[in-house]
Amino acid sequence: MSESASYQERLRVPLRWWAQGTMLVATLWLTLIVALIGHAAWLAWTVTGVVLAGMAAALRAYGSARIAVSDGWFRAGRAQIEMTHVGTVEALDTERTRRVSGPEADARAYLLLRPYLRQSVKVEITDPADPVPYWLVSSRHPRALAEALNAVRTGDAADQ
């Protein structure tokens, strides 16, 4: 397994979430300014600043999940597994992702799903000591992720 076949992706939240969150905080600010007329207006600015910082921290934390294929390891969020324990890999379209994460889901599976990403990659886990049958990982580029995983798994990366 070679280091040349690598893939990296960060599952950042979409820009519209930032815009909607900012509009929500602006609505809070306007409500507080109207309610706290006069000397207590500083409180509206303070509360709004704290809420804005909290929203930014929450969105950054939720969007900090990383996916990486490198150095013989597959990492998805906080989970990682050696590529020797990765079986078949399949890029899933929107409908198949919905089914595999819903009606056809296995409760033992590891899921790294984001509602703003509709496609995913299903990765079979072949480690007999691991009770997890597969990982289902959201991705903006599921085909590229599946190709990177398959290249390392089958040893094609070593041929390059």
Order of alpha helices (4+ residues) and beta strands (2+ residues): beta-alpha-alpha-beta-beta-beta-beta-alpha-beta-beta-beta-alpha-alpha
